[in-house]
Structure formats: C-alpha cells, structure tokens
Amino acid sequence: MPAFKRMGFNMIQFLASTQTSSRRVSPHQLLHALAAFALIPVVGLLTQAVFIPVAHAESATCPNIVFILADDMGYGDVQALNPASQIPTPNLDRLATEGMTFTDAHSPSAVCTPTRYATLTGRYCWRSKLKRGVLNGYGTPLIETDRPTVASHLKQHGYHTAVIGKWHLGLGFQKDERGQWDWTQPLSYSPVDAGFTRSLVIPASLDFPPYVYIDGHQITGKPDRVQPARSFPAFLRKGELGSDFSIVDCLDQLTAKASEHIRSRAAQDEPFFLYFPLTAPHKPVLPHGRFAGKTKLGPYGDFVTQVDWTVGQVMTAIDEAGLAENTLVIYTSDNGSFMRRQSDAGQVDHVSDESIQAYYEGNHKANGPWRGTKADIWEGGHRVPFFARWTGTIEAGSRCDQPICHVDLFATAAELAGTKLPPADQAAPDSFSLVPLLHDKTDQFRRAPVVNHSANGTFAIRDGKWKLVFSDGSGGREKPSGKPFGTPWQLYDLDSDPTESNDLAETNREVVERLGAELFRFLADEKSR
C-alpha cells in the first residue's frame, strides 16, 4: 500500500496545523513525524540536494525594471498563447514577438494577496501569517516590518522605486476616538514603508472597499458617499467611495499615472523599478465604455482588451522615452482566470452578471488547456502568461519552457542590479534568478522545485515533469475542493498529461515519497534555496 495511504489521522492533522497556525514548525517536529509514519527514511530527508543559484558577472549598467501584474488574466486570454482566442491582444502579442515567452510560468498562489507577497518578498506567502485566502480592503499590513522586498533592496542599491496600482497587502488606516475610520489622517503604513519611493495605490481589488486612492501615506479624496452593494451589471461590495474615485475609470487613471511616471524617469540618472499591478480583468467586470463591443465575448472579453491597451500604453511610454534598450519589461498575472467555459455546466460562476452570457456562448478558454480556474491547485489556477522584453538583450521571439515562479523576481532584480542576493535566512528564501534564462543560457539555470498554493491552503510541488498535489481535491473552487493534506494525494506527469486527467500516485510511490520529502524539507528549513 502506498505510503501516503498509510498515513493516520494524527499525521494529517499535524501537517494541516502547519498551515493554520502562525507558530513556527521546527525541523525536529517534521522529521519526527515523517519518521514515525514511515513516509520516507530520515536519512533521505537529511541528504536531499541543496540548490544554489548560479553567480554571474555584474552588468556594466543596471537596467530599468517594469513589472506589470495583471489581475486574474488567464493563460488562454492571450492570442500569442492561445491562437483560438477570440480576444484580440495585439500589444501582448507584440511583447511575445519582441521578447521571450515563458510557457511554464507560475504564480506562487492561485489567489491575489499571497502572490503579491511572494512576488515582492521572494518568500512564499504560506510562510507568513496568511495561510489561506486573501486580505480585504481594510486588512492590516502583511509584509513584516523588517522583511526586505524587491523595492527596498533596489532602493538601497541606487534605484528609484515606485508602485502604481492595486496593493492588496494591507495598509494602516487610522481610526478616530469614536472608533470610526478617520480619512483625514495619514496612514500608519503604506507601500512607502515597504521600500517604494513613490506610491499611488488602491487598497485591494476593485470590488473591495474602501474605494480610494492613496498617494504615499495620504488618501487623495476623502470618501463622501457610499457605493451600494450590487451584483448587476457587475459585482461590488458596499463601502465608502472617495470623492475623486471612479470605479470604471480607475484602470485608465492608473495607466496614465504609470505612463507619466516612466516618461518622467527618462531624464533621471538613476535606474528605476516600477511595479504596476493592474486592477483588471478581476471583477467587477466593468470595461470602459470605449471598449464596449470590441469582442464577441461580452464584458469579460472587452475588459481583457482594455488590459491589452494598458500594456500598449506602457510600451509606448518606454519606447518614446528612448528606454527600450535599457528596460526589462515583464508582464504576467497574479493567478489564473476566474472564468469557466460553457462546457463546465453545473458550476456556479464567480461572476454574478447576466451579460456574461456572451462569454459562455463563445466557449472561450480563458485558462487555455489547463484544468481548473483561479483558486485551484490545478494548472488553471496558477499557470499564467509571462512575457519578458528587453530590446537588444533578450532575443526577439524566443521561448522558454523551464518552470519558473513570480517569487523569482527578487533574485532576478538583485542580479540585474549588480548586487549580491542576501543569504536565505535574511531575505528572499525562495527566490532564484531568471537572468540565465533571459540570456538563453538554460544550462546555467538552477532552481529548486516550484511550490504552489491554493485558496484553501493546499500545496503542490513541481519537479521536472512531475507534479504532486497534497490533497484529494482542487483546493479551490472546483468540486470537490478537498482538504489540505487530505488523502489520497494526486500525482501527474505534465509532459504526457498536461491536463492533469490521469492520477499516477498509486503506481509511482517512490516519486510521491521523494516530492513529499522535498516539500516537508522546505517547510522545516523555512527556505527552498
């Protein structure tokens, strides 16, 4: 009988506790549990290979870095990745033509907040106090006060750093003596405290109040009205609405600010890092009026078209400022799309919007060929578009099939800045530099297995063609959702079975045990590099 089926309730309960408790789980505890239940020999756990990132020569000049993070855009939403897509994406296709397409790129999590934490800190979010789900708009800061970020590291080494867009990592809103929100007071915490020189953000997703802009530590327009809750024509939660805030105009306004920022930095000597997290195509699915009817897939297709336009505006700003040859542009998404196909009958959709029917009639595959959607541990939840353009450095039209993860941004940026990545116990414990891949030197790329995480806290680990899911379900929206570490676990060979339809755990016990040992080592060591 496979080892994972022999595990008793105590083992499952113990492992689950590592995800629901904020306490630190010691290596001794994990080793003792593994040995007691004979999942693997202890000596095998202790002799696992250590992955060390390859060092490269420092560059003579440090490139600008623009990191664009879409909100809930699926792999299949981009025509360059899905020729059958009915949504025109000329600007994203141009990124693919002029740069490198990563076909096996993964968000660290299948939902918003954890991916953003891991992207900026180089540390998987399940190591933080947030073990599942996301923060709301009033959430307290998730990034620890002493935690280095991509922004703080680059700022320390001479970069101007900026964030413009959706934050969703917690803020420090103030209350008055009556316990009511005081919109006139500066925030006690903002992205400035995470290393950003310039910060213009909204608190969370566009369906989460408060609906306000925050410039530095100050709200730009005091809320003077309340946005009612509604589900049609798009989903919105009830909450305070800033005097200068328009939900439908938000993406346009952020796009203008980002483009303006890029142009303003062109005349400066110091390199810059711009983190530009978009608000779309996440719900509320409210494309600007000028994009209405641009596709045959209803508001969702039109919203994706607006995202593509936003990318085009950023690229135009870079090109017109003469920065293309010294600017690395990365475009990706924080997780897969929430949209299901019409063929996924019987499932309740994430969007309460009758006008979305056109999307179903088109039977568009927002997540491409991958199984599952946003929130799921299956590929559709976290395999996402990922393009990199650096004119004159990255080969135009190139392609990379290596598994990578957003958590790798920290190490990549550090190397591009000509700096040494701090030791894993000080910063970025899960980040590996993608610089060798950007230079098409795949043989020099070394990376530990990628770890993914779902909305309910389910883990998966990916090593080469093998993917082990530590649950008996999706870990998210698809049914059954299962439980973290619920058995039997699932094992897939993604080379021969990219749609995850043939579970091989029963016949590949040694692979299950090896990958299980790898994940538990990462949990115990509090690092993967």
C-alpha positions as CSV (number, residue, x, y, z in Angstrom):
1,M,0.0,0.0,0.0
2,P,1.4,3.4,-0.9
3,A,2.9,5.4,2.0
4,F,0.5,8.3,1.6
5,K,-2.5,6.0,2.2
6,R,-0.9,4.5,5.3
7,M,-0.8,7.9,7.0
8,G,-3.0,8.1,10.0
9,F,-5.2,10.9,11.2
10,N,-2.6,12.3,13.5
11,M,-0.1,12.8,10.7
12,I,-2.7,14.6,8.5
13,Q,-3.8,16.7,11.5
14,F,-0.1,17.6,12.3
15,L,0.6,18.7,8.7
16,A,-2.6,20.7,8.4
17,S,-1.6,22.5,11.6
18,T,1.5,23.9,9.9
19,Q,-0.9,25.8,7.6
20,T,-3.5,27.0,10.1
21,S,-1.2,28.1,12.9
22,S,1.2,31.0,12.9
23,R,3.6,29.2,15.1
24,R,7.0,28.1,13.7
25,V,7.2,24.4,13.0
26,S,10.7,23.1,13.9
27,P,12.7,20.8,11.7
28,H,12.7,18.3,14.6
29,Q,8.9,18.1,14.6
30,L,8.7,17.5,10.9
31,L,11.5,14.9,10.9
32,H,9.9,13.1,13.8
33,A,6.5,13.0,12.2
34,L,7.9,11.8,8.9
35,A,10.0,9.1,10.5
36,A,7.2,7.9,12.7
37,F,4.8,7.4,9.8
38,A,7.5,6.0,7.5
39,L,6.8,8.3,4.7
40,I,10.5,8.4,3.9
41,P,13.7,7.4,5.6
42,V,15.0,10.3,7.8
43,V,18.5,9.9,6.3
44,G,16.9,10.5,2.9
45,L,15.4,13.8,4.1
46,L,18.7,14.9,5.5
47,T,20.7,14.2,2.4
48,Q,18.5,16.0,-0.1
49,A,20.4,18.1,-2.6
50,V,20.9,21.8,-1.9
51,F,20.1,24.1,-4.8
52,I,22.5,27.0,-5.2
53,P,21.8,29.9,-7.7
54,V,24.5,30.3,-10.3
55,A,26.5,33.5,-10.0
56,H,27.1,35.7,-13.0
57,A,29.2,38.7,-13.8
58,E,27.8,42.1,-12.8
59,S,26.5,44.2,-15.7
60,A,28.2,47.5,-16.5
61,T,24.9,49.3,-16.5
62,C,21.8,48.5,-14.4
63,P,18.5,48.2,-16.5
64,N,15.2,49.7,-15.5
65,I,12.7,47.1,-14.5
66,V,9.0,47.4,-15.2
67,F,6.9,44.6,-13.7
68,I,3.2,44.6,-14.9
69,L,1.0,42.3,-12.9
70,A,-2.5,41.7,-14.3
71,D,-5.3,40.7,-12.0
72,D,-6.9,37.4,-12.9
73,M,-5.9,37.1,-16.5
74,G,-5.7,33.5,-17.8
75,Y,-3.2,31.8,-20.0
76,G,-5.7,31.4,-22.7
77,D,-6.7,35.1,-22.8
78,V,-3.6,36.0,-24.9
79,Q,-3.7,35.1,-28.5
80,A,0.1,34.5,-28.6
81,L,-0.6,31.6,-26.2
82,N,-4.0,30.6,-27.5
83,P,-4.4,31.1,-31.2
84,A,-8.0,30.1,-30.8
85,S,-8.7,33.0,-28.5
86,Q,-11.5,35.3,-29.7
87,I,-10.0,38.3,-27.9
88,P,-7.5,40.5,-29.8
89,T,-4.4,41.2,-27.8
90,P,-2.0,42.9,-30.2
91,N,0.1,44.5,-27.5
92,L,0.6,41.4,-25.5
93,D,1.3,39.5,-28.8
94,R,3.9,42.2,-29.5
95,L,5.6,41.5,-26.2
96,A,5.9,37.9,-27.3
97,T,7.2,38.8,-30.7
98,E,9.7,41.3,-29.4
99,G,10.8,39.3,-26.3
100,M,10.7,35.9,-24.6
101,T,7.6,33.9,-23.9
102,F,7.7,31.7,-20.8
103,T,5.3,28.8,-21.3
104,D,5.6,27.2,-17.9
105,A,5.4,30.3,-15.6
106,H,3.5,30.0,-12.3
107,S,2.1,32.4,-9.7
108,P,3.1,31.3,-6.2
109,S,-0.6,31.2,-5.3
110,A,-3.9,30.7,-7.1
111,V,-5.3,33.9,-5.5
112,C,-4.3,37.6,-5.2
113,T,-2.7,38.5,-1.9
114,P,-0.3,35.6,-1.4
115,T,1.1,36.0,-4.9
116,R,1.8,39.7,-4.3
117,Y,3.5,39.0,-1.0
118,A,5.7,36.3,-2.6
119,T,6.5,38.4,-5.7
120,L,7.7,41.4,-3.6
121,T,9.5,39.5,-0.8
122,G,10.9,36.4,-2.6
123,R,9.3,34.4,0.1
124,Y,6.3,32.0,-0.3
125,C,3.3,33.6,1.5
126,W,2.4,30.4,3.3
127,R,5.5,31.2,5.5
128,S,3.7,34.4,6.6
129,K,0.7,34.7,8.9
130,L,-1.7,34.4,6.0
131,K,-2.2,30.6,5.5
132,R,-5.2,30.7,3.1
133,G,-7.4,33.2,1.3
134,V,-6.8,36.9,0.8
135,L,-7.0,40.2,2.7
136,N,-9.9,42.6,2.4
137,G,-9.5,46.3,1.7
138,Y,-9.1,47.2,5.4
139,G,-6.6,44.4,6.1
140,T,-3.5,45.2,8.2
141,P,0.0,45.1,6.7
142,L,1.1,41.6,5.7
143,I,4.7,42.3,4.8
144,E,6.7,42.2,8.1
145,T,8.3,45.5,9.1
146,D,11.8,44.0,8.9
147,R,11.2,42.0,5.7
148,P,13.4,43.0,2.7
149,T,11.5,43.5,-0.5
150,V,12.5,43.8,-4.1
151,A,11.8,47.6,-3.7
152,S,13.8,48.1,-0.6
153,H,16.8,46.1,-1.9
154,L,16.8,48.0,-5.2
155,K,16.4,51.3,-3.4
156,Q,19.3,50.5,-1.2
157,H,21.4,50.0,-4.3
158,G,20.6,53.2,-6.1
159,Y,17.2,52.5,-7.8
160,H,14.2,54.8,-7.8
161,T,11.3,52.5,-6.8
162,A,7.6,53.1,-7.5
163,V,4.3,51.2,-7.2
164,I,1.2,52.4,-9.1
165,G,-1.9,50.2,-8.9
166,K,-3.6,47.6,-6.8
167,W,-1.8,46.9,-3.5
168,H,-3.8,44.3,-1.6
169,L,-1.1,43.6,1.0
170,G,-2.6,45.5,3.9
171,L,-2.5,49.2,4.9
172,G,-2.5,51.3,8.1
173,F,-5.9,53.1,8.1
174,Q,-6.4,55.2,11.2
175,K,-9.5,55.5,13.4
176,D,-10.7,58.4,15.5
177,E,-11.6,58.4,19.2
178,R,-15.0,57.0,18.4
179,G,-13.5,54.0,16.6
180,Q,-14.6,55.3,13.2
181,W,-12.3,55.5,10.2
182,D,-10.6,58.8,10.0
183,W,-10.0,59.6,6.4
184,T,-8.1,62.8,7.1
185,Q,-5.3,61.1,9.0
186,P,-2.1,59.8,7.2
187,L,-1.9,56.1,7.1
188,S,0.4,54.5,9.6
189,Y,1.6,52.1,6.9
190,S,1.7,52.3,3.1
191,P,3.9,50.8,0.4
192,V,6.4,53.5,1.1
193,D,7.2,51.5,4.3
194,A,7.9,48.5,2.1
195,G,10.7,50.3,0.1
196,F,8.8,52.3,-2.5
197,T,10.0,55.8,-3.1
198,R,6.8,56.6,-4.9
199,S,3.4,55.1,-4.2
200,L,0.0,55.6,-5.7
201,V,-2.3,52.6,-4.9
202,I,-5.8,51.4,-4.2
203,P,-6.2,49.2,-1.1
204,A,-7.3,45.9,-2.8
205,S,-9.3,44.6,-5.7
206,L,-11.9,46.9,-7.2
207,D,-14.7,45.0,-5.6
208,F,-13.3,45.7,-2.0
209,P,-13.9,49.0,-0.2
210,P,-12.7,51.5,0.7
211,Y,-12.7,52.8,-2.9
212,V,-10.0,55.4,-2.5
213,Y,-6.6,56.4,-3.9
214,I,-3.6,56.5,-1.5
215,D,-0.7,58.7,-2.5
216,G,2.2,58.0,-0.2
217,H,0.5,57.9,3.2
218,Q,-2.4,60.1,2.4
219,I,-5.8,59.4,1.0
220,T,-6.3,61.8,-2.0
221,G,-10.0,62.2,-1.9
222,K,-11.9,61.8,1.4
223,P,-14.9,59.5,1.0
224,D,-18.1,61.5,0.7
225,R,-20.6,58.8,-0.4
226,V,-21.3,55.0,-0.1
227,Q,-21.1,52.6,-3.0
228,P,-24.1,50.3,-2.7
229,A,-23.6,46.5,-2.9
230,R,-24.7,45.1,-6.2
231,S,-24.3,42.1,-8.5
232,F,-25.5,43.6,-11.8
233,P,-24.1,44.7,-14.1
234,A,-21.0,43.8,-12.1
235,F,-20.2,42.7,-8.6
236,L,-19.4,45.3,-6.0
237,R,-19.3,45.3,-2.2
238,K,-20.9,48.1,-0.2
239,G,-18.4,50.6,1.1
240,E,-17.0,54.1,1.3
241,L,-16.2,55.8,-2.1
242,G,-13.6,58.6,-2.4
243,S,-14.6,62.0,-3.7
244,D,-12.1,61.6,-6.6
245,F,-12.7,57.9,-7.3
246,S,-14.5,56.4,-10.2
247,I,-14.5,52.6,-10.4
248,V,-15.0,52.4,-14.2
249,D,-12.2,55.0,-14.8
250,C,-9.7,53.5,-12.3
251,L,-7.7,51.5,-14.7
252,D,-7.4,54.4,-17.2
253,Q,-6.3,56.7,-14.4
254,L,-3.6,54.3,-13.1
255,T,-2.4,53.7,-16.7
256,A,-2.0,57.4,-17.3
257,K,-0.1,57.7,-14.0
258,A,2.2,54.8,-14.8
259,S,3.0,56.1,-18.3
260,E,3.6,59.6,-16.9
261,H,6.0,58.1,-14.3
262,I,8.0,56.3,-17.0
263,R,8.4,59.4,-19.1
264,S,9.4,61.4,-16.0
265,R,12.2,59.0,-15.1
266,A,13.8,59.1,-18.6
267,A,15.6,62.3,-17.8
268,Q,17.0,61.0,-14.5
269,D,20.4,59.3,-14.0
270,E,19.3,56.6,-11.6
271,P,17.7,53.4,-12.9
272,F,14.1,52.8,-11.8
273,F,11.9,49.9,-10.8
274,L,8.2,50.3,-11.5
275,Y,5.8,47.7,-10.0
276,F,2.5,48.2,-11.9
277,P,-0.2,45.8,-10.5
278,L,-3.4,46.3,-12.6
279,T,-7.0,46.1,-11.5
280,A,-8.3,44.0,-14.4
281,P,-9.8,41.8,-15.6
282,H,-10.7,40.9,-12.0
283,K,-14.3,41.6,-11.0
284,P,-16.1,44.0,-11.2
285,V,-16.0,43.3,-14.9
286,L,-16.5,46.9,-16.0
287,P,-14.6,47.8,-19.1
288,H,-14.5,51.5,-20.0
289,G,-17.2,52.4,-22.5
290,R,-14.9,52.9,-25.4
291,F,-14.0,49.2,-25.2
292,A,-17.7,48.0,-25.2
293,G,-18.4,45.6,-28.1
294,K,-14.7,45.3,-29.1
295,T,-15.1,41.5,-28.8
296,K,-17.8,38.9,-29.2
297,L,-17.4,37.7,-25.7
298,G,-19.2,40.4,-23.8
299,P,-17.8,42.5,-21.0
300,Y,-15.1,40.0,-20.0
301,G,-13.6,39.9,-23.5
302,D,-13.8,43.7,-23.7
303,F,-12.1,44.0,-20.3
304,V,-9.2,41.9,-21.5
305,T,-8.9,44.2,-24.5
306,Q,-8.6,47.1,-22.2
307,V,-5.8,45.4,-20.3
308,D,-4.0,44.9,-23.6
309,W,-4.5,48.6,-24.3
310,T,-2.9,49.4,-21.0
311,V,0.1,47.3,-21.8
312,G,0.4,49.1,-25.1
313,Q,0.4,52.5,-23.3
314,V,3.2,51.4,-21.1
315,M,5.3,50.1,-24.0
316,T,4.7,53.3,-25.9
317,A,5.9,55.4,-23.0
318,I,9.0,53.3,-22.8
319,D,9.7,53.4,-26.5
320,E,9.0,57.1,-26.9
321,A,11.3,57.9,-24.0
322,G,14.1,56.0,-25.6
323,L,14.3,53.5,-22.8
324,A,13.6,50.2,-24.6
325,E,17.2,49.1,-24.8
326,N,17.8,49.6,-21.1
327,T,14.4,48.5,-19.7
328,L,13.3,45.0,-18.8
329,V,9.5,44.7,-19.1
330,I,7.8,41.7,-17.6
331,Y,4.1,41.1,-18.0
332,T,2.3,38.3,-16.1
333,S,-0.8,37.7,-14.0
334,D,-1.3,37.0,-10.2
335,N,-3.2,33.8,-10.9
336,G,-5.4,32.2,-13.5
337,S,-8.8,33.5,-14.7
338,F,-12.0,33.0,-12.7
339,M,-13.9,32.4,-15.9
340,R,-15.2,28.9,-16.7
341,R,-16.2,27.5,-20.1
342,Q,-19.8,26.9,-21.0
343,S,-19.0,23.3,-21.1
344,D,-18.3,23.4,-17.4
345,A,-22.0,23.0,-16.7
346,G,-23.5,22.9,-13.3
347,Q,-20.8,25.1,-11.6
348,V,-21.7,28.4,-10.0
349,D,-19.6,31.1,-11.6
350,H,-17.5,33.7,-9.8
351,V,-19.3,36.5,-11.8
352,S,-22.9,37.3,-11.0
353,D,-23.6,39.0,-14.2
354,E,-26.2,38.0,-16.8
355,S,-24.4,40.0,-19.5
356,I,-21.6,37.5,-19.3
357,Q,-23.7,35.0,-21.3
358,A,-21.9,36.1,-24.5
359,Y,-18.7,34.7,-23.0
360,Y,-20.3,31.3,-22.5
361,E,-21.8,31.3,-25.9
362,G,-18.3,31.9,-27.3
363,N,-17.0,29.0,-25.2
364,H,-13.7,30.9,-24.7
365,K,-11.0,29.0,-22.8
366,A,-9.6,31.7,-20.5
367,N,-7.2,29.3,-18.9
368,G,-6.2,27.7,-22.1
369,P,-5.9,23.9,-22.0
370,W,-5.2,23.8,-18.2
371,R,-7.5,22.2,-15.7
372,G,-9.2,24.4,-13.1
373,T,-9.5,28.1,-12.5
374,K,-8.4,30.8,-10.2
375,A,-8.2,29.5,-6.6
376,D,-7.5,25.9,-7.7
377,I,-4.2,24.0,-7.2
378,W,-4.5,22.5,-10.7
379,E,-2.6,24.3,-13.5
380,G,-5.5,26.6,-14.4
381,G,-5.2,28.2,-11.1
382,H,-1.6,29.3,-11.3
383,R,0.0,28.7,-14.8
384,V,-0.2,32.2,-16.2
385,P,1.0,34.3,-19.1
386,F,4.6,35.5,-18.7
387,F,6.5,37.7,-21.2
388,A,9.8,39.5,-20.9
389,R,11.1,42.1,-23.3
390,W,14.5,43.8,-23.2
391,T,15.3,45.2,-26.6
392,G,18.8,44.2,-27.8
393,T,19.3,41.8,-24.9
394,I,16.5,39.2,-24.9
395,E,16.2,37.5,-28.3
396,A,13.1,38.6,-30.1
397,G,10.5,35.8,-30.5
398,S,12.4,33.5,-28.1
399,R,10.7,30.9,-25.9
400,C,11.5,29.3,-22.6
401,D,9.8,26.1,-21.3
402,Q,11.5,26.0,-17.9
403,P,9.2,26.1,-14.8
404,I,9.6,29.5,-13.1
405,C,7.7,31.4,-10.5
406,H,6.9,35.0,-9.6
407,V,8.8,34.5,-6.4
408,D,11.9,34.7,-8.6
409,L,11.6,38.4,-9.2
410,F,13.7,39.3,-6.1
411,A,16.8,37.3,-7.1
412,T,16.4,38.3,-10.7
413,A,16.3,42.0,-9.9
414,A,19.2,41.7,-7.4
415,E,21.4,40.2,-10.1
416,L,20.3,42.7,-12.8
417,A,21.3,45.5,-10.3
418,G,24.7,44.0,-9.9
419,T,24.2,43.2,-6.3
420,K,24.6,40.1,-4.2
421,L,21.4,38.3,-3.1
422,P,21.4,38.2,0.8
423,P,21.6,34.8,2.5
424,A,18.3,32.9,2.5
425,D,17.9,33.4,6.3
426,Q,18.0,37.2,5.7
427,A,15.9,37.7,2.5
428,A,14.2,36.1,-0.4
429,P,14.4,32.5,0.9
430,D,12.6,31.1,-2.1
431,S,13.9,33.2,-5.0
432,F,16.1,32.1,-7.9
433,S,17.5,34.4,-10.6
434,L,16.0,34.2,-14.1
435,V,18.9,36.1,-15.6
436,P,20.4,32.9,-17.2
437,L,17.1,32.2,-18.9
438,L,16.7,35.8,-20.1
439,H,20.1,35.4,-21.8
440,D,19.1,32.0,-23.2
441,K,21.6,30.1,-21.0
442,T,19.3,27.4,-19.8
443,D,22.2,25.2,-18.9
444,Q,23.2,27.7,-16.2
445,F,19.8,27.9,-14.6
446,R,19.4,26.1,-11.3
447,R,16.1,26.1,-9.4
448,A,14.6,24.1,-6.6
449,P,11.2,22.6,-7.3
450,V,8.4,25.2,-7.5
451,V,5.8,25.2,-4.8
452,N,2.2,26.3,-5.5
453,H,-0.6,27.1,-3.1
454,S,-4.3,27.2,-3.5
455,A,-7.1,29.3,-1.9
456,N,-7.8,26.8,0.9
457,G,-4.2,26.2,1.7
458,T,-3.5,23.1,-0.4
459,F,0.1,22.6,-1.6
460,A,1.6,21.3,-4.8
461,I,5.2,20.8,-5.7
462,R,6.6,20.6,-9.2
463,D,9.9,19.0,-10.2
464,G,10.5,18.5,-13.9
465,K,7.6,16.6,-15.4
466,W,6.2,15.6,-12.0
467,K,3.6,17.5,-10.0
468,L,2.4,16.2,-6.6
469,V,-0.8,17.7,-5.2
470,F,-1.1,17.3,-1.4
471,S,-4.9,17.0,-1.4
472,D,-7.7,14.9,-2.7
473,G,-9.4,17.8,-4.5
474,S,-8.9,21.1,-6.3
475,G,-8.0,23.1,-3.2
476,G,-10.3,25.9,-4.6
477,R,-13.5,26.4,-6.5
478,E,-13.8,23.2,-8.5
479,K,-15.7,20.4,-6.8
480,P,-14.6,18.5,-4.8
481,S,-12.4,21.2,-3.2
482,G,-10.8,18.6,-0.8
483,K,-8.7,19.5,2.2
484,P,-5.1,20.4,2.6
485,F,-3.1,17.1,3.1
486,G,-6.3,15.1,2.6
487,T,-5.6,11.8,1.1
488,P,-5.2,10.3,-1.5
489,W,-2.7,12.8,-2.9
490,Q,-2.6,13.3,-6.7
491,L,0.5,12.8,-8.9
492,Y,0.6,14.0,-12.5
493,D,3.1,13.6,-15.4
494,L,2.7,17.0,-17.0
495,D,4.8,16.1,-20.0
496,S,2.4,13.3,-21.1
497,D,-0.7,14.6,-19.3
498,P,-0.8,18.4,-19.2
499,T,-4.5,18.5,-18.4
500,E,-4.0,16.5,-15.2
501,S,-6.5,13.8,-16.0
502,N,-4.5,10.7,-15.1
503,D,-3.5,10.4,-11.5
504,L,-0.3,8.3,-11.2
505,A,0.2,8.3,-7.5
506,E,-0.8,4.6,-7.0
507,T,1.9,3.4,-9.4
508,N,4.7,5.8,-8.6
509,R,5.0,5.6,-4.9
510,E,8.7,6.5,-4.9
511,V,8.0,9.8,-6.7
512,V,5.3,10.6,-4.2
513,E,7.6,10.0,-1.3
514,R,10.5,11.9,-2.9
515,L,8.4,15.0,-3.6
516,G,6.7,14.8,-0.3
517,A,10.1,14.8,1.4
518,E,11.1,17.8,-0.7
519,L,8.1,19.9,0.4
520,F,8.5,19.0,4.1
521,R,12.1,19.9,3.9
522,F,11.2,23.4,2.5
523,L,8.6,23.7,5.4
524,A,11.2,22.7,8.0
525,D,14.1,24.8,6.7
526,E,12.0,27.9,6.1
527,K,13.7,28.3,2.7
528,S,14.0,26.5,-0.6
529,R,17.3,27.9,-1.8
